[in-house]
Amino acid sequence: MQYTTHYDSPLGGILLAADEKGLTGLWFDGEKYYAGRLSSEHQEGSLPVLDETKRWLDVYFSGREPDFMPALHVIGSAFQLSVWKILRKIPYGKTTTYGAIAKEIANQRKLARMSAQAVGGAVGHNEISILIPCHRVIGSGGSLTGYAGGVDKKDALLRLEGVDMTGLTIPVAGTAVQSWWGADE
């Protein structure tokens, strides 16, 4: 059984979902894949992991790096899980590119190359945003391309973490504002 609760962040409402194993979802209200893996049988309620996640978010939105991590119950394909594992290694206040993640996956799988667009698809379908920091992934040219919660939120999260925004750009409407299609290697 999944339980949900809401969190009011400085960037807008957030829906949290969890089961007995851990946090299963964190979505900004209205984001592209809102509640994508939320069970139809979920109910509003409380679990200790939801309270712990709210504490984590309080610390995070105060501009500090939390020194604890709520239990996560990450659900996805083997490929998605491998990408999300890499996301969790991106340090607070730092960024990486879709291409760099693609190279890491290719090395892990002993492949000549891996598509940055495939990585972008996995990044975009991350169900536990912020805690699994998909907002820290940018295009190779410094574009803040794509973020299911909105590029404006991606920009705000990076600024909150103190990322050096020099050379980073917000895509112009129609280029990759709503998707990761502009993810290049």
GISULUR-V362771 format. One record per backbone hydrogen bond with DSSP energy under -0.5 kcal/mol. CO is the residue of the C=O (numbers start at 0). NH is the residue of the N-H. E is the energy in kcal/mol with one decimal. If there is no record, write none. Layout:
((CO;NH;E) (CO;NH;E))
This chain:
((1;42;-1.8) (2;17;-2.1) (3;44;-2.5) (4;15;-3.0) (6;8;-0.9) (6;13;-2.4) (8;11;-1.6) (11;8;-1.8) (12;28;-2.8) (13;6;-2.6) (13;15;-0.5) (14;26;-2.3) (15;4;-1.8) (16;23;-2.6) (16;24;-1.8) (17;2;-3.0) (18;21;-0.6) (21;18;-2.2) (22;72;-3.1) (24;16;-2.4) (25;128;-1.4) (26;14;-2.9) (27;30;-2.1) (30;33;-1.6) (32;35;-1.9) (34;37;-1.4) (38;41;-1.6) (42;3;-1.8) (46;49;-0.8) (46;50;-1.8) (47;51;-2.5) (48;52;-2.1) (49;53;-2.0) (50;54;-1.9) (51;55;-2.4) (52;56;-2.8) (53;57;-2.2) (54;58;-2.2) (55;59;-2.8) (56;60;-3.1) (57;61;-0.7) (58;61;-0.9) (58;63;-1.6) (59;62;-2.0) (63;65;-0.6) (70;22;-3.0) (71;73;-0.6) (76;80;-2.9) (77;81;-1.9) (78;82;-2.1) (79;83;-3.1) (80;84;-1.9) (81;85;-1.3) (82;86;-2.2) (83;87;-1.8) (85;88;-1.5) (86;89;-1.7) (90;93;-1.9) (95;137;-2.8) (96;100;-1.9) (97;101;-2.5) (98;102;-2.3) (99;103;-2.0) (100;104;-2.6) (101;105;-2.6) (102;106;-2.5) (103;107;-2.4) (104;108;-2.3) (105;110;-3.0) (106;109;-0.9) (114;118;-1.8) (115;119;-2.5) (116;120;-2.1) (117;121;-1.8) (118;122;-3.0) (119;123;-2.7) (120;124;-1.0) (122;125;-1.5) (126;25;-2.9) (127;131;-2.3) (128;130;-2.4) (130;132;-0.8) (131;133;-2.3) (132;135;-1.5) (133;136;-1.5) (135;95;-2.2) (135;137;-0.5) (137;97;-1.3) (138;141;-2.2) (141;168;-2.4) (142;138;-3.0) (142;144;-0.6) (146;149;-2.5) (147;31;-2.5) (149;152;-0.7) (149;153;-1.9) (150;154;-2.6) (151;155;-2.0) (152;156;-2.8) (153;157;-2.4) (154;158;-2.3) (155;159;-2.5) (156;160;-1.8) (157;162;-2.5) (158;161;-1.4) (162;164;-0.7) (164;167;-2.2) (168;143;-3.3) (168;170;-0.5) (171;174;-2.3) (171;175;-0.6) (175;145;-1.4) (179;182;-3.0) (183;98;-0.7))
